[in-house]
C-alpha cells in the first residue's frame, strides 16, 4: 500500500535526480527496501513521503558514487519529449535546444543542490518538507534552492546573450 501510494513520486524524484530510467527504477526499489527495514523508526507517519524522499536522496547519492567508480559506463540522458508550443519545425528545434541547455545547466549543479531544487520544482514540496527529506536546517534549504536558481539563471542568460 505504501509503495502504491508513494512509489510514483519517489520514482519521479529519482528519475529527475539520476537522469537515467534504469538507475531510477533500481534506486526506487532500493529506497523501499531500506524504508521497509526502517519503518519502525518512522516517528511521524504523516510525514511518510518526505521520509521516503530523504531515503531516496541517500540512495541516489550512493548510486552516483557507484556510477563514478564505474567509469566505463556512459550515462544516458533520458529526458521526456518536449511539448511543442508551435507546430513549426523551427520552433520545435528551438524548444529542443532550450530543453537541452536547461538540462545541461541543471546537471552542473552539485547533487545536493540539484536534489533540493528538484524536490521544490518537480515535486512541489514546501521548504520544511525538503528540509526534512534532505536532513538540513530550513535556512540551508532556502539558500541552496536560491543559489541553484541563481546559478542556472546566470548561465542561461549568458547563453542567451552569446546567441543574440
Beta strands, then each sheet from edge to edge (+ up, - down):
end
